[in-house]
Amino acid sequence: MCNTMTDFIYLSEQDMITAGVKDMSGCIEAMEEMFKLMKAGDYRMGGENGNSHGVMMTFPESSPFPNMPTDGPDRRFMAMPAYLGGIFDMAGVKWYGSNVENKKKGLPRSILMLTLNDKDTGAPLAYMSANVLSAYRTGAVPGVGVKYFAKEDTKTVGVVGPGVMSKTAFAAIMAVRPAVKTVKIKGRGEKSVHNFIEHLRKEYPQIENFKIVDSVENAVRGSDVICICTSSPTGDPADYPYVKEEWIEKGAIFLCPAAARFDDDFILNRARCVADNIHLYESWAEEFAYPAYNVVPIPAVHCMDLIYEGKMKKDQVDDLGDMLVGKVPVHRKKDEIIIYSIGGMPVEDVAWGTICYRNALEKGIGTKLNLWETPELA
C-alpha cells in the first residue's frame, strides 16, 4: 500500500536567517553553479520560451468595484515559477504582492514567499519567507559579475540609490573584492544616505572613506565598480539615471539591476554589454510592445530594442554563462567598460532557496506541517 503522508516545512524569516540565507559567499557560489546549469539548458522558467521573468497581475486605473485595488506605484502581484536541475533538482515558485504604500505601515514594499515542490508529484516540500532570500540572491548575481570582470585591485565603489538592493549588492562586492576603501553615495534623501553609510560602517569597518555626492557624475568618476539601483518611473527613458561616457574610468563595471541609461553610440561602439541571461531579455522583447525599454528600464532591454531597429547585432551582447563555461573570454580587450544587466530570475530563488531548505533540514530548523495523511480526492 502506498504511503500518501505528505508533510512540508514552514520557514519564517528568522528560520531562514538561522539556516544561512545571509551567507553571501555561499549565495554567490550557488548563483555561479546556476548560471552554468542554465547555459547547459538544465532549467525552465515560465512562458512558451521557458525564460519568462514571471506572470504579473496589475490593477486598473479605476474600477466600478469598491473592493478592487486600483493602480499605483509598484502595485502588483506576481508569480515566478522555475525548475533548476543539476545539484539543485528542484521546482518552485516565488509569489509576491507589492505596494509602495506598505512603507507607511512599516512593511517592506514587497512581501515575498517561496514554495519549493517535488519535481515529480508537485507536493510541497517547503514554504518559506523570501524577502531576505530574494534580496541576497539579487545581490549575489552582481557579485558574480564583479568576481569575473572587476579590477583585481578595486578600491572605489560608486552607489547610485542606497537602498536594500544596494546593500546586498555591496555585500557581494565585498565578498569578492574585499580591498575596497572608498564608497561614494548618491541618494535622493539625507536619511537613506546616512542609513546606508551606518550600515556599511557596521558591516565593513575596513572601509576608510565615505563620500556623499550630489550627482550621478560624481558617483561614477573615479569609481571601479558602480552600482545603479534606483527606483525610477518607467515610460520615458529620459527619466532614467544617465551616465555619460566621459565620466567613466577605464576598466569600470556598471551593475544595473534597475533603470540606467547610456548613449547609444557608446553602447554600440565601445561598451561591452553583458546580460545575466540573454534569453530573459529576448523574452521581455516578445512580451512587451516595442520599445520594451520604456517598460523594463534595464540596459540589456534597450539592447533588444536596438537589435529590433537593426542598429545592433545580437552577438554584441554577451551572456554571462558563456564566460563561466569558457565559451567566450572573460575580457575581450584591455580596460573595457562593462555594462552588466541584471534582470532577476526565479531560478535564482529556487537555487538559493534549495540550499537554505537543505540546511534547515540538516539543522532541524523550521516547523513541520501536514498537508494530509490520505488525500480526500485522490
LUMFIRO-533471 format. One record per residue (C-alpha): x, y, z; residue in three letters. Coordinates in steps of 0.1 Angstrom, whole numbers, padded with zeros to 4 digits, always signed. Example, Ala and Ser with C-alpha at 12.3 -4.5 7.8 and 13.67 -1.06 7.14 Angstrom:
! residues 2
+0123-0045+0078ala
+0137-0011+0071ser
***
This chain:
! residues 378
+0000+0000+0000met
+0013+0034-0009cys
+0024+0059+0018asn
+0005+0091+0010thr
+0015+0110+0041met
+0026+0144+0029thr
+0045+0169+0052asp
+0063+0201+0044phe
+0082+0226+0065ile
+0074+0263+0071tyr
+0104+0286+0074leu
+0099+0320+0089ser
+0123+0349+0082glu
+0142+0342+0114gln
+0144+0305+0104asp
+0158+0314+0071met
+0185+0336+0087ile
+0194+0307+0111thr
+0195+0284+0080ala
+0222+0307+0064gly
+0203+0328+0040val
+0227+0357+0046lys
+0258+0337+0036asp
+0267+0359+0007met
+0298+0339-0003ser
+0277+0307-0004gly
+0250+0325-0024cys
+0275+0337-0050ile
+0287+0301-0054glu
+0251+0289-0058ala
+0245+0316-0085met
+0276+0306-0104glu
+0265+0270-0105glu
+0230+0281-0115met
+0244+0301-0145phe
+0264+0271-0156lys
+0233+0249-0155leu
+0213+0275-0174met
+0240+0275-0201lys
+0237+0237-0204ala
+0199+0242-0206gly
+0191+0223-0174asp
+0164+0247-0163tyr
+0129+0260-0171arg
+0110+0292-0163met
+0076+0303-0173gly
+0062+0313-0208gly
+0063+0294-0241glu
+0100+0301-0244asn
+0108+0289-0208gly
+0126+0321-0200asn
+0098+0345-0187ser
+0105+0366-0157his
+0070+0356-0144gly
+0033+0364-0146val
+0023+0398-0134met
-0012+0408-0123met
-0018+0446-0122thr
-0049+0467-0114phe
-0068+0492-0135pro
-0066+0529-0130glu
-0102+0530-0119ser
-0127+0503-0111ser
-0165+0501-0106pro
-0159+0475-0079phe
-0153+0492-0045pro
-0131+0464-0031asn
-0109+0461-0061met
-0075+0479-0057pro
-0065+0505-0083thr
-0032+0511-0099asp
-0004+0528-0081gly
+0034+0528-0077pro
+0047+0492-0076asp
+0011+0479-0072arg
+0010+0444-0084arg
+0010+0407-0077phe
+0034+0383-0094met
+0041+0346-0097ala
+0076+0335-0107met
+0079+0297-0114pro
+0111+0278-0122ala
+0128+0244-0123tyr
+0166+0241-0118leu
+0184+0209-0124gly
+0219+0197-0115gly
+0227+0196-0078ile
+0195+0216-0071phe
+0170+0194-0090asp
+0141+0214-0076met
+0109+0231-0088ala
+0094+0262-0071gly
+0076+0294-0074val
+0081+0328-0058lys
+0048+0347-0051trp
+0046+0383-0040tyr
+0025+0413-0037gly
+0039+0448-0040ser
+0026+0482-0030asn
+0048+0513-0022val
+0021+0523+0004glu
+0033+0494+0026asn
+0062+0516+0038lys
+0037+0538+0057lys
+0027+0507+0076lys
+0063+0498+0085gly
+0062+0469+0060leu
+0085+0462+0030pro
+0073+0474-0004arg
+0071+0438-0015ser
+0062+0408+0007ile
+0076+0376-0008leu
+0072+0338-0002met
+0088+0309-0019leu
+0073+0274-0023thr
+0095+0245-0032leu
+0079+0215-0047asn
+0087+0179-0055asp
+0096+0179-0092lys
+0076+0147-0099asp
+0045+0149-0077thr
+0042+0186-0072gly
+0038+0181-0035ala
+0051+0210-0013pro
+0085+0205+0004leu
+0089+0239+0019ala
+0070+0272+0023tyr
+0095+0299+0032met
+0098+0336+0039ser
+0116+0350+0009ala
+0123+0387+0014asn
+0158+0382+0027val
+0164+0353+0003leu
+0153+0374-0027ser
+0175+0404-0015ala
+0206+0382-0011tyr
+0202+0364-0045arg
+0196+0398-0061thr
+0229+0410-0046gly
+0248+0378-0054ala
+0242+0380-0091val
+0260+0413-0094pro
+0287+0397-0072gly
+0293+0370-0099val
+0299+0398-0124gly
+0322+0417-0101val
+0342+0385-0094lys
+0350+0380-0130tyr
+0350+0415-0146phe
+0361+0440-0119ala
+0397+0451-0114lys
+0415+0428-0090glu
+0427+0459-0071asp
+0392+0475-0069thr
+0394+0503-0043lys
+0364+0526-0051thr
+0327+0518-0054val
+0301+0543-0065gly
+0265+0537-0054val
+0235+0554-0070val
+0204+0546-0050gly
+0214+0535-0014pro
+0185+0511-0007gly
+0181+0474+0002val
+0192+0463-0033met
+0225+0483-0030ser
+0232+0468+0005lys
+0231+0432-0007thr
+0250+0441-0039ala
+0276+0458-0018phe
+0278+0427+0004ala
+0286+0407-0027ala
+0312+0432-0039ile
+0330+0429-0006met
+0328+0391-0007ala
+0348+0391-0039val
+0368+0424-0037arg
+0374+0429+0000pro
+0401+0456-0005ala
+0375+0484-0012val
+0385+0515+0007lys
+0362+0543-0006thr
+0325+0544-0012val
+0307+0573-0030lys
+0270+0575-0024ile
+0244+0594-0044lys
+0209+0592-0029gly
+0176+0612-0031arg
+0173+0619+0006gly
+0196+0625+0035glu
+0181+0598+0057lys
+0186+0570+0032ser
+0222+0580+0025val
+0231+0582+0062his
+0213+0549+0069asn
+0234+0533+0042phe
+0266+0547+0055ile
+0259+0535+0090glu
+0251+0500+0077his
+0284+0499+0058leu
+0304+0512+0088arg
+0289+0484+0110lys
+0294+0456+0085glu
+0327+0467+0069tyr
+0349+0486+0094pro
+0378+0483+0070gln
+0363+0509+0046ile
+0382+0542+0052glu
+0363+0568+0032asn
+0326+0576+0027phe
+0318+0604+0003lys
+0283+0618-0001ile
+0280+0631-0037val
+0253+0653-0053asp
+0252+0638-0088ser
+0254+0606-0108val
+0285+0620-0124glu
+0304+0624-0091asn
+0294+0588-0081ala
+0308+0575-0114val
+0340+0595-0117arg
+0370+0576-0102gly
+0349+0545-0093ser
+0360+0510-0103asp
+0325+0495-0097val
+0293+0515-0100ile
+0260+0501-0087cys
+0229+0518-0100ile
+0199+0507-0080cys
+0173+0535-0081thr
+0136+0530-0084ser
+0127+0552-0114ser
+0093+0557-0130pro
+0090+0538-0163thr
+0077+0551-0196gly
+0102+0578-0206asp
+0138+0567-0207pro
+0148+0604-0202ala
+0138+0599-0166asp
+0163+0570-0161tyr
+0197+0577-0144pro
+0220+0588-0171tyr
+0257+0581-0174val
+0280+0600-0198lys
+0309+0581-0213glu
+0335+0608-0204glu
+0328+0603-0167trp
+0338+0566-0167ile
+0371+0552-0156glu
+0389+0526-0179lys
+0380+0491-0168gly
+0350+0501-0148ala
+0320+0478-0144ile
+0284+0490-0141phe
+0260+0468-0121leu
+0225+0475-0135cys
+0197+0456-0118pro
+0174+0486-0122ala
+0170+0516-0145ala
+0201+0530-0162ala
+0207+0549-0195arg
+0238+0553-0216phe
+0243+0569-0250asp
+0236+0546-0280asp
+0269+0554-0296asp
+0288+0542-0265phe
+0267+0511-0262ile
+0271+0502-0299leu
+0308+0510-0304asn
+0328+0510-0272arg
+0310+0495-0242ala
+0308+0457-0236arg
+0273+0448-0228cys
+0268+0417-0207val
+0235+0401-0197ala
+0228+0376-0169asp
+0207+0356-0192asn
+0202+0369-0228ile
+0171+0348-0233his
+0153+0367-0204leu
+0157+0399-0224tyr
+0146+0383-0256glu
+0115+0371-0236ser
+0108+0406-0224trp
+0111+0419-0260ala
+0085+0393-0270glu
+0061+0401-0241glu
+0061+0439-0244phe
+0055+0460-0274ala
+0085+0478-0289tyr
+0102+0497-0274pro
+0103+0474-0244ala
+0129+0496-0227tyr
+0100+0520-0219asn
+0085+0493-0197val
+0116+0474-0184val
+0143+0500-0178pro
+0174+0477-0177ile
+0201+0484-0203pro
+0200+0450-0220ala
+0163+0456-0227val
+0174+0487-0246his
+0199+0465-0265cys
+0170+0443-0276met
+0153+0474-0289asp
+0184+0484-0308leu
+0186+0449-0323ile
+0150+0452-0333tyr
+0158+0485-0350glu
+0187+0469-0369gly
+0213+0491-0352lys
+0229+0464-0331met
+0238+0428-0337lys
+0228+0400-0313lys
+0264+0390-0308asp
+0272+0424-0294gln
+0255+0413-0262val
+0275+0387-0242asp
+0258+0361-0220asp
+0274+0357-0186leu
+0271+0320-0187gly
+0293+0319-0218asp
+0321+0333-0198met
+0316+0309-0169leu
+0318+0279-0191val
+0347+0292-0212gly
+0328+0298-0244lys
+0339+0334-0247val
+0368+0352-0229pro
+0362+0370-0196val
+0377+0401-0211his
+0377+0408-0248arg
+0401+0437-0246lys
+0422+0456-0220lys
+0404+0483-0199asp
+0370+0475-0214glu
+0340+0491-0197ile
+0313+0466-0188ile
+0276+0473-0186ile
+0262+0443-0168tyr
+0224+0440-0169ser
+0207+0420-0141ile
+0171+0411-0147gly
+0163+0389-0117gly
+0150+0353-0124met
+0130+0327-0104pro
+0158+0302-0109val
+0179+0323-0086glu
+0152+0320-0058asp
+0149+0282-0064val
+0187+0278-0063ala
+0193+0297-0030trp
+0160+0285-0015gly
+0170+0249-0021thr
+0203+0254-0003ile
+0186+0271+0026cys
+0159+0244+0027tyr
+0185+0216+0029arg
+0204+0235+0056asn
+0172+0237+0076ala
+0165+0200+0073leu
+0201+0192+0084glu
+0199+0215+0114lys
+0163+0207+0123gly
+0151+0243+0117ile
+0115+0251+0108gly
+0080+0240+0116thr
+0067+0207+0101lys
+0032+0210+0087leu
+0010+0182+0074asn
-0008+0186+0041leu
-0027+0153+0045trp
-0023+0117+0057glu
-0045+0104+0029thr
-0057+0128+0002pro
-0095+0132+0002glu
-0098+0134-0036leu
-0071+0110-0050ala
***
